[in-house]
Amino acid sequence: ADYAPYQPPKRRGRLLRRLRERLGVRGERSLVDRVPPGGVLLDYGCGSGWFAARMRGRGWDARGMDFSAHAAAAARRNFGLEVVHGALPHPAVRPGTVDLLTLRAVLEHVHDPRRLLAAVFDALKPGGHVYVSVPNLAGWGYRVFGTSWFPLDPPRHLLHFTPDTLRRAVAGCGFVVEAVTTIGHAKWVGYSAAKPGGGAKWVGRACRLRPARSLFARAAQWAGRGDDVALLARKPDAAPLRRAA
């Protein structure tokens, strides 16, 4: 119940997001914006439900799913979302019924990412998309902060990915990878710098200052070495032909 991703956004932040949406100014743009809204979106690992609610405001028939009963109840209560309590595969999510499935900060928490990705593939309509984001082990953050890197987060994070290993995992489950990018997070840099050992290098010590960590995050993203790696992939319109034995 006290896990941070399960908490609703602060009221001030929520009001600012609503204002930006009404003015047509979308903060935190990502690869998911490349998919035209209007179909069924399932936010897997929806937490408090804020992302699904935001996507609903952009024109999606947005729903949530979370293995945590607390999170599912909070998402229903906070945003009036339709939320499934459980994990994929699930009888409440029929095969070929979802247009866009989002896995934001999910794969690093599961024991068998390929099994989950295969279930995502089945849930999507032909031509449907999956959006994945995970911490980037090949980013500058891990290189600078090492074991003090905030997104390592043991024991909650079981596995970690680089852009290459994430691409191979998704493509290996039948998806066509359309785009891969990295995202810099100044907050993550600040959290890493503040941890014991985070200031072992001069860069880490400098990043205790807000301007320095903001610059670090922007530079890492520009160089393709941000702390977060994001991927957009599509389920083929037709099943691939099986090779003859």
Contacts in CASP RR format, 6 or more apart in sequence:
PFRMAT RR
TARGET T0000
AUTHOR 0000-0000-0000
METHOD contacts of the structure
MODEL  1
ADYAPYQPPKRRGRLLRRLRERLGVRGERSLVDRVPPGGVLLDYGCGSGW
FAARMRGRGWDARGMDFSAHAAAAARRNFGLEVVHGALPHPAVRPGTVDL
LTLRAVLEHVHDPRRLLAAVFDALKPGGHVYVSVPNLAGWGYRVFGTSWF
PLDPPRHLLHFTPDTLRRAVAGCGFVVEAVTTIGHAKWVGYSAAKPGGGA
KWVGRACRLRPARSLFARAAQWAGRGDDVALLARKPDAAPLRRAA
1 70 0 8 1.000
3 68 0 8 1.000
5 47 0 8 1.000
5 48 0 8 1.000
5 105 0 8 1.000
6 47 0 8 1.000
6 48 0 8 1.000
6 68 0 8 1.000
6 70 0 8 1.000
6 71 0 8 1.000
6 74 0 8 1.000
7 48 0 8 1.000
8 14 0 8 1.000
8 48 0 8 1.000
8 49 0 8 1.000
8 50 0 8 1.000
8 74 0 8 1.000
8 78 0 8 1.000
9 17 0 8 1.000
9 48 0 8 1.000
9 50 0 8 1.000
14 50 0 8 1.000
17 27 0 8 1.000
17 54 0 8 1.000
20 26 0 8 1.000
20 27 0 8 1.000
21 54 0 8 1.000
21 57 0 8 1.000
21 58 0 8 1.000
26 33 0 8 1.000
26 58 0 8 1.000
30 131 0 8 1.000
30 133 0 8 1.000
30 183 0 8 1.000
30 230 0 8 1.000
31 131 0 8 1.000
31 179 0 8 1.000
31 181 0 8 1.000
31 230 0 8 1.000
31 231 0 8 1.000
31 232 0 8 1.000
32 55 0 8 1.000
32 100 0 8 1.000
32 102 0 8 1.000
32 131 0 8 1.000
32 232 0 8 1.000
34 178 0 8 1.000
34 179 0 8 1.000
34 232 0 8 1.000
35 99 0 8 1.000
35 100 0 8 1.000
35 129 0 8 1.000
35 131 0 8 1.000
35 232 0 8 1.000
37 55 0 8 1.000
37 58 0 8 1.000
37 59 0 8 1.000
37 60 0 8 1.000
38 59 0 8 1.000
38 60 0 8 1.000
38 61 0 8 1.000
38 99 0 8 1.000
39 60 0 8 1.000
39 61 0 8 1.000
39 99 0 8 1.000
39 100 0 8 1.000
40 60 0 8 1.000
40 61 0 8 1.000
40 63 0 8 1.000
40 97 0 8 1.000
40 98 0 8 1.000
40 99 0 8 1.000
40 100 0 8 1.000
41 52 0 8 1.000
41 55 0 8 1.000
41 56 0 8 1.000
41 60 0 8 1.000
41 61 0 8 1.000
41 62 0 8 1.000
41 63 0 8 1.000
41 98 0 8 1.000
41 99 0 8 1.000
41 100 0 8 1.000
41 101 0 8 1.000
41 102 0 8 1.000
42 62 0 8 1.000
42 63 0 8 1.000
42 64 0 8 1.000
42 65 0 8 1.000
42 93 0 8 1.000
42 98 0 8 1.000
42 100 0 8 1.000
42 101 0 8 1.000
42 102 0 8 1.000
42 123 0 8 1.000
43 49 0 8 1.000
43 51 0 8 1.000
43 52 0 8 1.000
43 55 0 8 1.000
43 62 0 8 1.000
43 63 0 8 1.000
43 64 0 8 1.000
43 65 0 8 1.000
43 102 0 8 1.000
43 104 0 8 1.000
44 64 0 8 1.000
44 65 0 8 1.000
44 66 0 8 1.000
44 88 0 8 1.000
44 101 0 8 1.000
44 102 0 8 1.000
44 103 0 8 1.000
44 106 0 8 1.000
44 120 0 8 1.000
45 64 0 8 1.000
45 65 0 8 1.000
45 66 0 8 1.000
45 67 0 8 1.000
45 71 0 8 1.000
45 103 0 8 1.000
45 104 0 8 1.000
45 106 0 8 1.000
46 52 0 8 1.000
46 64 0 8 1.000
46 65 0 8 1.000
46 66 0 8 1.000
46 71 0 8 1.000
46 72 0 8 1.000
46 75 0 8 1.000
46 81 0 8 1.000
46 83 0 8 1.000
47 66 0 8 1.000
47 68 0 8 1.000
47 71 0 8 1.000
47 74 0 8 1.000
47 75 0 8 1.000
48 71 0 8 1.000
48 74 0 8 1.000
48 75 0 8 1.000
48 78 0 8 1.000
49 64 0 8 1.000
49 71 0 8 1.000
49 74 0 8 1.000
49 75 0 8 1.000
49 78 0 8 1.000
49 79 0 8 1.000
49 81 0 8 1.000
49 83 0 8 1.000
50 78 0 8 1.000
50 79 0 8 1.000
51 102 0 8 1.000
51 104 0 8 1.000
52 62 0 8 1.000
52 63 0 8 1.000
52 64 0 8 1.000
52 75 0 8 1.000
52 79 0 8 1.000
52 81 0 8 1.000
53 62 0 8 1.000
53 78 0 8 1.000
53 79 0 8 1.000
53 80 0 8 1.000
53 81 0 8 1.000
55 62 0 8 1.000
55 102 0 8 1.000
56 62 0 8 1.000
56 79 0 8 1.000
56 81 0 8 1.000
60 100 0 8 1.000
62 81 0 8 1.000
63 81 0 8 1.000
63 82 0 8 1.000
63 83 0 8 1.000
63 84 0 8 1.000
64 72 0 8 1.000
64 75 0 8 1.000
64 81 0 8 1.000
64 82 0 8 1.000
64 83 0 8 1.000
64 84 0 8 1.000
65 72 0 8 1.000
65 83 0 8 1.000
65 84 0 8 1.000
65 85 0 8 1.000
65 86 0 8 1.000
65 87 0 8 1.000
65 88 0 8 1.000
65 90 0 8 1.000
65 93 0 8 1.000
66 72 0 8 1.000
66 75 0 8 1.000
66 83 0 8 1.000
66 85 0 8 1.000
66 86 0 8 1.000
67 85 0 8 1.000
67 86 0 8 1.000
67 87 0 8 1.000
68 85 0 8 1.000
69 85 0 8 1.000
72 83 0 8 1.000
72 84 0 8 1.000
72 85 0 8 1.000
72 86 0 8 1.000
75 81 0 8 1.000
75 83 0 8 1.000
76 82 0 8 1.000
76 83 0 8 1.000
84 90 0 8 1.000
84 92 0 8 1.000
84 93 0 8 1.000
87 116 0 8 1.000
88 116 0 8 1.000
88 119 0 8 1.000
88 120 0 8 1.000
88 123 0 8 1.000
89 119 0 8 1.000
89 122 0 8 1.000
89 123 0 8 1.000
93 123 0 8 1.000
94 123 0 8 1.000
95 122 0 8 1.000
95 123 0 8 1.000
96 122 0 8 1.000
96 123 0 8 1.000
96 124 0 8 1.000
96 125 0 8 1.000
96 126 0 8 1.000
97 123 0 8 1.000
97 125 0 8 1.000
98 123 0 8 1.000
98 124 0 8 1.000
98 125 0 8 1.000
98 128 0 8 1.000
99 124 0 8 1.000
99 125 0 8 1.000
99 128 0 8 1.000
99 129 0 8 1.000
100 128 0 8 1.000
100 129 0 8 1.000
100 130 0 8 1.000
100 131 0 8 1.000
101 120 0 8 1.000
101 123 0 8 1.000
101 124 0 8 1.000
101 129 0 8 1.000
101 130 0 8 1.000
101 131 0 8 1.000
102 130 0 8 1.000
102 131 0 8 1.000
103 116 0 8 1.000
103 120 0 8 1.000
103 130 0 8 1.000
103 131 0 8 1.000
103 132 0 8 1.000
103 133 0 8 1.000
104 131 0 8 1.000
104 132 0 8 1.000
104 133 0 8 1.000
105 133 0 8 1.000
105 134 0 8 1.000
105 135 0 8 1.000
106 116 0 8 1.000
106 132 0 8 1.000
106 134 0 8 1.000
107 113 0 8 1.000
107 116 0 8 1.000
107 117 0 8 1.000
107 132 0 8 1.000
107 134 0 8 1.000
107 159 0 8 1.000
107 161 0 8 1.000
107 166 0 8 1.000
107 169 0 8 1.000
108 134 0 8 1.000
108 135 0 8 1.000
108 157 0 8 1.000
108 158 0 8 1.000
108 159 0 8 1.000
108 160 0 8 1.000
108 161 0 8 1.000
109 156 0 8 1.000
109 157 0 8 1.000
109 158 0 8 1.000
110 116 0 8 1.000
110 158 0 8 1.000
110 159 0 8 1.000
111 158 0 8 1.000
113 159 0 8 1.000
113 169 0 8 1.000
114 169 0 8 1.000
114 172 0 8 1.000
114 173 0 8 1.000
117 130 0 8 1.000
117 169 0 8 1.000
117 170 0 8 1.000
117 173 0 8 1.000
117 175 0 8 1.000
118 173 0 8 1.000
120 130 0 8 1.000
120 173 0 8 1.000
121 130 0 8 1.000
121 173 0 8 1.000
121 174 0 8 1.000
121 175 0 8 1.000
121 235 0 8 1.000
124 130 0 8 1.000
124 235 0 8 1.000
125 235 0 8 1.000
126 235 0 8 1.000
126 236 0 8 1.000
126 237 0 8 1.000
126 238 0 8 1.000
127 234 0 8 1.000
127 235 0 8 1.000
127 236 0 8 1.000
127 237 0 8 1.000
128 234 0 8 1.000
128 235 0 8 1.000
129 178 0 8 1.000
129 232 0 8 1.000
129 233 0 8 1.000
129 234 0 8 1.000
129 235 0 8 1.000
130 170 0 8 1.000
130 175 0 8 1.000
130 232 0 8 1.000
130 233 0 8 1.000
130 234 0 8 1.000
130 235 0 8 1.000
131 230 0 8 1.000
131 231 0 8 1.000
131 232 0 8 1.000
132 166 0 8 1.000
132 170 0 8 1.000
132 230 0 8 1.000
132 231 0 8 1.000
132 232 0 8 1.000
132 233 0 8 1.000
133 183 0 8 1.000
133 228 0 8 1.000
133 229 0 8 1.000
133 230 0 8 1.000
133 231 0 8 1.000
134 160 0 8 1.000
134 161 0 8 1.000
134 166 0 8 1.000
134 228 0 8 1.000
134 229 0 8 1.000
135 151 0 8 1.000
135 152 0 8 1.000
135 157 0 8 1.000
135 160 0 8 1.000
135 161 0 8 1.000
135 227 0 8 1.000
135 228 0 8 1.000
135 229 0 8 1.000
136 142 0 8 1.000
136 161 0 8 1.000
136 162 0 8 1.000
136 163 0 8 1.000
136 182 0 8 1.000
136 225 0 8 1.000
136 226 0 8 1.000
136 227 0 8 1.000
136 228 0 8 1.000
136 229 0 8 1.000
137 160 0 8 1.000
137 161 0 8 1.000
137 162 0 8 1.000
138 162 0 8 1.000
138 163 0 8 1.000
138 164 0 8 1.000
138 225 0 8 1.000
138 229 0 8 1.000
139 182 0 8 1.000
139 220 0 8 1.000
139 224 0 8 1.000
139 225 0 8 1.000
139 226 0 8 1.000
139 227 0 8 1.000
140 216 0 8 1.000
140 219 0 8 1.000
140 220 0 8 1.000
140 223 0 8 1.000
140 225 0 8 1.000
140 226 0 8 1.000
140 227 0 8 1.000
141 149 0 8 1.000
141 188 0 8 1.000
141 189 0 8 1.000
141 192 0 8 1.000
141 220 0 8 1.000
141 225 0 8 1.000
141 226 0 8 1.000
141 227 0 8 1.000
142 149 0 8 1.000
142 151 0 8 1.000
142 152 0 8 1.000
142 227 0 8 1.000
143 225 0 8 1.000
144 192 0 8 1.000
144 201 0 8 1.000
144 203 0 8 1.000
144 204 0 8 1.000
144 207 0 8 1.000
145 192 0 8 1.000
145 193 0 8 1.000
145 195 0 8 1.000
145 197 0 8 1.000
145 198 0 8 1.000
145 199 0 8 1.000
145 204 0 8 1.000
146 152 0 8 1.000
148 192 0 8 1.000
148 195 0 8 1.000
148 196 0 8 1.000
148 197 0 8 1.000
148 198 0 8 1.000
148 199 0 8 1.000
148 200 0 8 1.000
149 192 0 8 1.000
149 227 0 8 1.000
150 188 0 8 1.000
150 190 0 8 1.000
150 191 0 8 1.000
150 192 0 8 1.000
150 195 0 8 1.000
151 157 0 8 1.000
151 188 0 8 1.000
151 227 0 8 1.000
151 228 0 8 1.000
152 160 0 8 1.000
161 169 0 8 1.000
161 229 0 8 1.000
162 229 0 8 1.000
163 180 0 8 1.000
163 182 0 8 1.000
163 229 0 8 1.000
163 231 0 8 1.000
166 180 0 8 1.000
166 229 0 8 1.000
166 231 0 8 1.000
167 177 0 8 1.000
167 180 0 8 1.000
167 231 0 8 1.000
170 177 0 8 1.000
170 231 0 8 1.000
170 233 0 8 1.000
171 177 0 8 1.000
171 233 0 8 1.000
174 235 0 8 1.000
174 236 0 8 1.000
174 240 0 8 1.000
175 233 0 8 1.000
175 234 0 8 1.000
175 235 0 8 1.000
175 236 0 8 1.000
176 233 0 8 1.000
176 234 0 8 1.000
176 235 0 8 1.000
176 236 0 8 1.000
177 231 0 8 1.000
177 232 0 8 1.000
177 233 0 8 1.000
178 232 0 8 1.000
178 233 0 8 1.000
178 234 0 8 1.000
179 231 0 8 1.000
179 232 0 8 1.000
180 229 0 8 1.000
180 230 0 8 1.000
180 231 0 8 1.000
180 232 0 8 1.000
181 224 0 8 1.000
181 229 0 8 1.000
181 230 0 8 1.000
182 220 0 8 1.000
182 221 0 8 1.000
182 224 0 8 1.000
182 225 0 8 1.000
182 226 0 8 1.000
182 227 0 8 1.000
182 228 0 8 1.000
182 229 0 8 1.000
182 230 0 8 1.000
183 221 0 8 1.000
183 226 0 8 1.000
183 227 0 8 1.000
183 228 0 8 1.000
183 229 0 8 1.000
183 230 0 8 1.000
184 217 0 8 1.000
184 218 0 8 1.000
184 220 0 8 1.000
184 221 0 8 1.000
184 226 0 8 1.000
184 227 0 8 1.000
184 228 0 8 1.000
185 217 0 8 1.000
185 226 0 8 1.000
185 227 0 8 1.000
185 228 0 8 1.000
186 210 0 8 1.000
186 213 0 8 1.000
186 214 0 8 1.000
186 216 0 8 1.000
186 217 0 8 1.000
186 218 0 8 1.000
188 217 0 8 1.000
188 227 0 8 1.000
188 228 0 8 1.000
189 207 0 8 1.000
189 213 0 8 1.000
189 216 0 8 1.000
189 217 0 8 1.000
189 227 0 8 1.000
190 207 0 8 1.000
190 208 0 8 1.000
190 213 0 8 1.000
192 198 0 8 1.000
192 204 0 8 1.000
192 207 0 8 1.000
193 199 0 8 1.000
193 204 0 8 1.000
193 205 0 8 1.000
193 207 0 8 1.000
193 208 0 8 1.000
193 213 0 8 1.000
194 208 0 8 1.000
198 204 0 8 1.000
199 205 0 8 1.000
199 207 0 8 1.000
199 208 0 8 1.000
203 216 0 8 1.000
206 212 0 8 1.000
206 216 0 8 1.000
207 213 0 8 1.000
207 216 0 8 1.000
217 226 0 8 1.000
217 227 0 8 1.000
220 226 0 8 1.000
220 227 0 8 1.000
END
